[in-house]
Amino acid sequence: MTATPKGPASYFPSIEKKYGRPIAEWKELIRSSPLTKHMELVTWLKTEHGLGHGHANALVAHTLAEPAGLSSTGR
């Protein structure tokens, strides 16, 4: 039995379903962006990639909370 994701990760299944990209791909986009501030990244995901605010916020929060250089599958 697997635990239900908590916090930002709880959005990941719906993000993958709605936008058709795996979480690892979204995280790589965030990490490769020249932007570094949370809200700048959220705004960028919303304007350039069409994400909703909650989904963009969850992706940015989860990605920025990871240790630098960590490559994650998003799960």
PyMOL CGO cylinders between C-alpha atoms (Angstrom):
from pymol import cmd
from pymol.cgo import CYLINDER

trace = [
    CYLINDER, 0.00, 0.00, 0.00, 1.41, 3.41, -0.97, 0.3, 1, 1, 1, 1, 1, 1,
    CYLINDER, 1.41, 3.41, -0.97, 0.90, 6.57, 1.07, 0.3, 1, 1, 1, 1, 1, 1,
    CYLINDER, 0.90, 6.57, 1.07, -1.21, 9.35, -0.38, 0.3, 1, 1, 1, 1, 1, 1,
    CYLINDER, -1.21, 9.35, -0.38, 1.03, 12.30, -1.36, 0.3, 1, 1, 1, 1, 1, 1,
    CYLINDER, 1.03, 12.30, -1.36, 0.80, 15.35, 0.88, 0.3, 1, 1, 1, 1, 1, 1,
    CYLINDER, 0.80, 15.35, 0.88, 1.42, 19.02, 0.20, 0.3, 1, 1, 1, 1, 1, 1,
    CYLINDER, 1.42, 19.02, 0.20, 2.44, 20.15, -3.29, 0.3, 1, 1, 1, 1, 1, 1,
    CYLINDER, 2.44, 20.15, -3.29, 2.99, 16.56, -4.46, 0.3, 1, 1, 1, 1, 1, 1,
    CYLINDER, 2.99, 16.56, -4.46, -0.73, 15.88, -4.03, 0.3, 1, 1, 1, 1, 1, 1,
    CYLINDER, -0.73, 15.88, -4.03, -1.28, 17.97, -7.19, 0.3, 1, 1, 1, 1, 1, 1,
    CYLINDER, -1.28, 17.97, -7.19, 1.10, 15.91, -9.35, 0.3, 1, 1, 1, 1, 1, 1,
    CYLINDER, 1.10, 15.91, -9.35, -1.37, 13.34, -10.75, 0.3, 1, 1, 1, 1, 1, 1,
    CYLINDER, -1.37, 13.34, -10.75, -3.78, 16.04, -11.90, 0.3, 1, 1, 1, 1, 1, 1,
    CYLINDER, -3.78, 16.04, -11.90, -0.94, 18.14, -13.35, 0.3, 1, 1, 1, 1, 1, 1,
    CYLINDER, -0.94, 18.14, -13.35, 0.28, 15.22, -15.44, 0.3, 1, 1, 1, 1, 1, 1,
    CYLINDER, 0.28, 15.22, -15.44, -3.25, 14.39, -16.59, 0.3, 1, 1, 1, 1, 1, 1,
    CYLINDER, -3.25, 14.39, -16.59, -4.26, 17.97, -17.43, 0.3, 1, 1, 1, 1, 1, 1,
    CYLINDER, -4.26, 17.97, -17.43, -1.06, 19.17, -19.12, 0.3, 1, 1, 1, 1, 1, 1,
    CYLINDER, -1.06, 19.17, -19.12, 0.25, 15.89, -20.58, 0.3, 1, 1, 1, 1, 1, 1,
    CYLINDER, 0.25, 15.89, -20.58, 3.82, 16.15, -19.31, 0.3, 1, 1, 1, 1, 1, 1,
    CYLINDER, 3.82, 16.15, -19.31, 5.50, 14.15, -16.56, 0.3, 1, 1, 1, 1, 1, 1,
    CYLINDER, 5.50, 14.15, -16.56, 6.41, 15.99, -13.35, 0.3, 1, 1, 1, 1, 1, 1,
    CYLINDER, 6.41, 15.99, -13.35, 10.11, 15.38, -13.99, 0.3, 1, 1, 1, 1, 1, 1,
    CYLINDER, 10.11, 15.38, -13.99, 9.83, 17.38, -17.21, 0.3, 1, 1, 1, 1, 1, 1,
    CYLINDER, 9.83, 17.38, -17.21, 8.11, 20.30, -15.46, 0.3, 1, 1, 1, 1, 1, 1,
    CYLINDER, 8.11, 20.30, -15.46, 10.77, 20.28, -12.75, 0.3, 1, 1, 1, 1, 1, 1,
    CYLINDER, 10.77, 20.28, -12.75, 13.55, 20.30, -15.34, 0.3, 1, 1, 1, 1, 1, 1,
    CYLINDER, 13.55, 20.30, -15.34, 11.93, 23.33, -17.02, 0.3, 1, 1, 1, 1, 1, 1,
    CYLINDER, 11.93, 23.33, -17.02, 11.84, 25.12, -13.66, 0.3, 1, 1, 1, 1, 1, 1,
    CYLINDER, 11.84, 25.12, -13.66, 15.45, 24.24, -12.84, 0.3, 1, 1, 1, 1, 1, 1,
    CYLINDER, 15.45, 24.24, -12.84, 16.66, 25.34, -16.29, 0.3, 1, 1, 1, 1, 1, 1,
    CYLINDER, 16.66, 25.34, -16.29, 14.86, 28.69, -16.15, 0.3, 1, 1, 1, 1, 1, 1,
    CYLINDER, 14.86, 28.69, -16.15, 17.00, 31.77, -15.54, 0.3, 1, 1, 1, 1, 1, 1,
    CYLINDER, 17.00, 31.77, -15.54, 14.36, 32.86, -13.03, 0.3, 1, 1, 1, 1, 1, 1,
    CYLINDER, 14.36, 32.86, -13.03, 14.99, 32.03, -9.38, 0.3, 1, 1, 1, 1, 1, 1,
    CYLINDER, 14.99, 32.03, -9.38, 12.24, 33.63, -7.30, 0.3, 1, 1, 1, 1, 1, 1,
    CYLINDER, 12.24, 33.63, -7.30, 9.17, 31.62, -6.43, 0.3, 1, 1, 1, 1, 1, 1,
    CYLINDER, 9.17, 31.62, -6.43, 6.53, 34.01, -7.77, 0.3, 1, 1, 1, 1, 1, 1,
    CYLINDER, 6.53, 34.01, -7.77, 8.55, 34.80, -10.91, 0.3, 1, 1, 1, 1, 1, 1,
    CYLINDER, 8.55, 34.80, -10.91, 8.60, 31.09, -11.72, 0.3, 1, 1, 1, 1, 1, 1,
    CYLINDER, 8.60, 31.09, -11.72, 4.89, 30.71, -10.95, 0.3, 1, 1, 1, 1, 1, 1,
    CYLINDER, 4.89, 30.71, -10.95, 4.02, 33.64, -13.23, 0.3, 1, 1, 1, 1, 1, 1,
    CYLINDER, 4.02, 33.64, -13.23, 6.28, 32.22, -15.96, 0.3, 1, 1, 1, 1, 1, 1,
    CYLINDER, 6.28, 32.22, -15.96, 4.62, 28.80, -15.83, 0.3, 1, 1, 1, 1, 1, 1,
    CYLINDER, 4.62, 28.80, -15.83, 1.20, 30.44, -15.99, 0.3, 1, 1, 1, 1, 1, 1,
    CYLINDER, 1.20, 30.44, -15.99, 1.96, 32.80, -18.87, 0.3, 1, 1, 1, 1, 1, 1,
    CYLINDER, 1.96, 32.80, -18.87, 4.34, 30.72, -20.97, 0.3, 1, 1, 1, 1, 1, 1,
    CYLINDER, 4.34, 30.72, -20.97, 2.96, 27.24, -20.35, 0.3, 1, 1, 1, 1, 1, 1,
    CYLINDER, 2.96, 27.24, -20.35, -0.71, 27.84, -19.50, 0.3, 1, 1, 1, 1, 1, 1,
    CYLINDER, -0.71, 27.84, -19.50, -0.69, 26.28, -16.03, 0.3, 1, 1, 1, 1, 1, 1,
    CYLINDER, -0.69, 26.28, -16.03, -3.23, 27.30, -13.43, 0.3, 1, 1, 1, 1, 1, 1,
    CYLINDER, -3.23, 27.30, -13.43, -1.98, 29.14, -10.36, 0.3, 1, 1, 1, 1, 1, 1,
    CYLINDER, -1.98, 29.14, -10.36, -2.32, 26.21, -7.94, 0.3, 1, 1, 1, 1, 1, 1,
    CYLINDER, -2.32, 26.21, -7.94, -0.55, 23.77, -10.25, 0.3, 1, 1, 1, 1, 1, 1,
    CYLINDER, -0.55, 23.77, -10.25, 2.27, 26.22, -11.02, 0.3, 1, 1, 1, 1, 1, 1,
    CYLINDER, 2.27, 26.22, -11.02, 2.66, 27.05, -7.33, 0.3, 1, 1, 1, 1, 1, 1,
    CYLINDER, 2.66, 27.05, -7.33, 2.82, 23.37, -6.34, 0.3, 1, 1, 1, 1, 1, 1,
    CYLINDER, 2.82, 23.37, -6.34, 5.47, 22.58, -8.96, 0.3, 1, 1, 1, 1, 1, 1,
    CYLINDER, 5.47, 22.58, -8.96, 7.64, 25.55, -8.01, 0.3, 1, 1, 1, 1, 1, 1,
    CYLINDER, 7.64, 25.55, -8.01, 7.32, 24.95, -4.26, 0.3, 1, 1, 1, 1, 1, 1,
    CYLINDER, 7.32, 24.95, -4.26, 8.22, 21.28, -4.58, 0.3, 1, 1, 1, 1, 1, 1,
    CYLINDER, 8.22, 21.28, -4.58, 11.12, 21.93, -6.97, 0.3, 1, 1, 1, 1, 1, 1,
    CYLINDER, 11.12, 21.93, -6.97, 12.65, 24.76, -4.95, 0.3, 1, 1, 1, 1, 1, 1,
    CYLINDER, 12.65, 24.76, -4.95, 12.43, 22.69, -1.76, 0.3, 1, 1, 1, 1, 1, 1,
    CYLINDER, 12.43, 22.69, -1.76, 14.68, 19.99, -3.27, 0.3, 1, 1, 1, 1, 1, 1,
    CYLINDER, 14.68, 19.99, -3.27, 18.42, 20.04, -2.61, 0.3, 1, 1, 1, 1, 1, 1,
    CYLINDER, 18.42, 20.04, -2.61, 20.35, 21.71, -5.44, 0.3, 1, 1, 1, 1, 1, 1,
    CYLINDER, 20.35, 21.71, -5.44, 21.33, 19.37, -8.25, 0.3, 1, 1, 1, 1, 1, 1,
    CYLINDER, 21.33, 19.37, -8.25, 18.78, 16.72, -7.31, 0.3, 1, 1, 1, 1, 1, 1,
    CYLINDER, 18.78, 16.72, -7.31, 17.27, 15.01, -10.29, 0.3, 1, 1, 1, 1, 1, 1,
    CYLINDER, 17.27, 15.01, -10.29, 13.83, 13.75, -9.38, 0.3, 1, 1, 1, 1, 1, 1,
    CYLINDER, 13.83, 13.75, -9.38, 11.23, 11.63, -11.06, 0.3, 1, 1, 1, 1, 1, 1,
    CYLINDER, 11.23, 11.63, -11.06, 8.60, 13.74, -9.36, 0.3, 1, 1, 1, 1, 1, 1,
    CYLINDER, 8.60, 13.74, -9.36, 7.26, 10.87, -7.29, 0.3, 1, 1, 1, 1, 1, 1,
]
cmd.load_cgo(trace, "trace")
